Amino acid sequence: MGQNIRDRLLSLLIQYQPQFVSGEEISRELGCSRAAVWKHIEELRQEGYEIEARPRSGYRLLYRPDRVAPEEIAYHLHTKKFGREIRYQEVVASTQILAHQWAREGAVEGSLVVAEEQTEGRGRLGRSWYSPPRSGVWMSLILRPPILLTEASHLTLLASLGVKQGIERVTGLPIQIKWPNDLLVHGKKICGILTELRGEQDQIHYVILGMGINVNTPEKNWPEELRAIATSLAIELGGPVHRASLIAAILEELEEVYDHYLQSGFSKIKAKWEQSSGIIGKQIVARTPQGVITGIAEHLNDQGALIIRTDRGLVSVHSADVSLK
Amino acid sequence: MSLKMHEIRELIRLVDESQIEEFEIDKEGTKVVIKKTSGRAQIATAPVQETPLAVSTQSVAPSVSAVATTPAVQPTAIAEPAPAPTPASPAVEDEANLHKIVSPMVGTFYRAPAPDADPYVKEGDVVDEKTIVCIVEAMKLMNEIEAEVRGTIVKVLVENGQLVEYGQPLFLVKTS
């Protein structure tokens, strides 16, 4: 309840900005007393919002801190399910861990865990993910897809399409997908997607899409070993990106791709992925746990595995680090 | 709930695309047995150290069939009613009494959450239904496999980093 009133209060202030909105109007809109309005204004101030209060004029928003709190995301969000329930924390070990807990407690599809900072952000197979405070989007989305477990790998490919479209919509930057779902700008990584599944036999209990996006990380802050391979949207764009609107855009695009997939299946997603990837038809090197494979990336199969034409014939790859040769 | 038509169709497709020769499922009153009778090359999925290539059996030129350097499982007479020998399981003795944890999808088998971490389980470890025994990965989807039974791990049937098929046994468990 309190959260909801604060969401709406912030929305009002943003709508009126740079004008004043009267205390009377706020209390009418929110259906609460003027004293309660004052209390919520104070809470927002504690979060870093600068709000001017003037007798007979009301309240005016002067400064909005860059936060990924639910009230900030909600203001920009037009989805049916994705991001409609949000758990937000300033600092977490990893949003994946919280999302697993929440999913086990029964979180509904589309529930989102988001944090300003991760102290133990992780990627595939225990690799760490650099997640410094207030500079990126670190979030985990809970899905309960009504599909067969053997088809669940489709989700990682469709996720890359949704996130790509969301980032492109907000920044206009050209994003390329590296198989299966890393996102690159000018050959450097800006987003990784880690998907974790819990289920049994052929039944999926839940799937967590974990996303790490380098948004406003300045170049000087990157650890040395990452500079050559990773970049941020701000570096590529020459200016900061509003993270809460970016999250909203990504959730909208993801929801659309996901709904489309549930209705029409994988074939169109696959075709779109192949167009967007930047590796199909090119000479690549795939480092798999079973060895190194070089050849030409041909297409995806119906599971989303990458088919590579080698001098020994066609080979399908399910796990690999892929790079252009 | 018994098996639905589309589930059976899906099963046939999966078995067809896989390297499994014979498949049997008994689910609440519906029993489905799928056998391949074609003279297709038998493909061993046992640890293949020398051959890094995972050969896709679908949409692939027929000339590119299998590569297996390890002693392949003997193709057995398909008409026999006995349960088909599972690839990669060397012993025969008590296996019938042991529970098999099988892979729910095609992917890469990992015994540990990270290359430098301890394996989830070792032979001799006691597990319960919720114990995570391994990860199977495909397209960066990490599927943490739970034991789903109570018991003791008797044998780990596949190597870390190996490609596993749908339905391939991963562990043998003596249930308790």
Contacts between the chains, C-beta under 8 A, distances in Angstrom:
chain1	res1	chain2	res2	distance
A	124	B	137	7.6
A	124	B	140	6.0
A	124	B	142	7.1
A	125	B	110	6.9
A	125	B	113	7.2
A	125	B	114	5.4
A	125	B	115	6.4
A	126	B	113	5.5
A	126	B	114	2.4
A	126	B	115	7.1
A	126	B	116	7.5
A	126	B	117	6.2
A	127	B	114	7.6
A	148	B	10	6.2
A	149	B	104	5.1
A	149	B	105	6.1
A	149	B	143	7.6
A	150	B	10	7.7
A	150	B	14	6.2
A	150	B	104	7.1
A	150	B	105	5.0
A	150	B	106	7.6
A	150	B	166	6.3
A	152	B	105	7.3
A	152	B	141	5.6
A	152	B	143	7.3
A	153	B	105	7.3
A	153	B	107	7.8
A	153	B	138	4.5
A	153	B	139	4.0
A	153	B	141	4.7
A	155	B	141	6.7
A	156	B	139	4.8
A	156	B	140	5.1
A	156	B	141	5.0
A	157	B	139	6.4
A	180	B	139	4.2
A	180	B	140	4.9
A	181	B	139	7.5
A	181	B	140	5.9
A	193	B	140	7.0
A	194	B	140	6.8
A	194	B	142	7.0
A	195	B	140	6.2
A	195	B	141	4.6
A	195	B	142	6.7
A	196	B	141	7.8
A	196	B	142	4.9
A	196	B	143	8.0
A	196	B	144	6.8
A	197	B	141	5.9
A	197	B	142	6.9
A	197	B	143	4.7
A	197	B	144	7.3
A	198	B	144	6.3
A	198	B	146	7.8
A	199	B	104	7.1
A	199	B	143	7.2
A	200	B	104	7.8
A	200	B	146	6.5
A	200	B	148	5.7
A	201	B	104	6.0
A	201	B	148	7.7
A	202	B	7	7.9
A	202	B	104	6.5
A	207	B	141	7.9
A	288	B	52	6.8
A	288	B	54	7.5
A	288	B	108	7.6
A	289	B	108	5.3
A	289	B	110	8.0
A	289	B	160	7.8
A	289	B	161	3.4
A	289	B	162	7.6
A	290	B	48	7.7
A	290	B	51	8.0
A	290	B	52	4.5
A	290	B	53	7.3
A	290	B	54	6.1
A	290	B	108	7.8
A	290	B	161	6.6
A	290	B	162	7.1
A	290	B	163	6.0
A	291	B	51	7.9
A	291	B	52	2.2
A	291	B	53	7.3
A	292	B	52	6.9
A	293	B	52	6.7
A	293	B	53	6.6
A	301	B	56	6.6
A	301	B	58	6.4
A	301	B	59	6.3
A	302	B	58	7.7
A	303	B	106	6.8
A	303	B	138	6.9
A	303	B	139	7.4
A	304	B	138	7.7
A	304	B	139	4.7
A	305	B	56	7.1
A	305	B	106	7.7
A	305	B	138	7.1
A	305	B	139	6.8
A	307	B	56	6.5
A	307	B	59	7.1
A	307	B	60	7.9
A	310	B	53	7.4
A	312	B	53	6.4
A	312	B	64	6.9
A	313	B	55	7.6
A	313	B	60	6.7
A	313	B	61	5.8
A	313	B	63	6.5
A	313	B	64	3.1
A	314	B	56	6.3
A	314	B	59	7.5
A	314	B	60	4.5
A	314	B	61	6.3
A	314	B	64	6.0
A	315	B	53	5.1
A	315	B	54	6.5
A	315	B	55	6.4
A	315	B	56	6.6
A	315	B	64	7.9
A	316	B	54	6.1
A	316	B	55	7.5
A	316	B	56	3.3
A	316	B	60	7.8
A	317	B	54	7.0
A	318	B	54	7.0
A	318	B	106	6.3
A	318	B	107	5.2
A	318	B	108	5.9
A	318	B	137	7.3
A	318	B	138	4.5
A	318	B	139	6.6
A	318	B	163	6.6
A	319	B	107	6.7
A	319	B	108	3.9
A	319	B	137	5.0
A	319	B	138	6.8
A	319	B	139	7.9
A	319	B	140	7.7
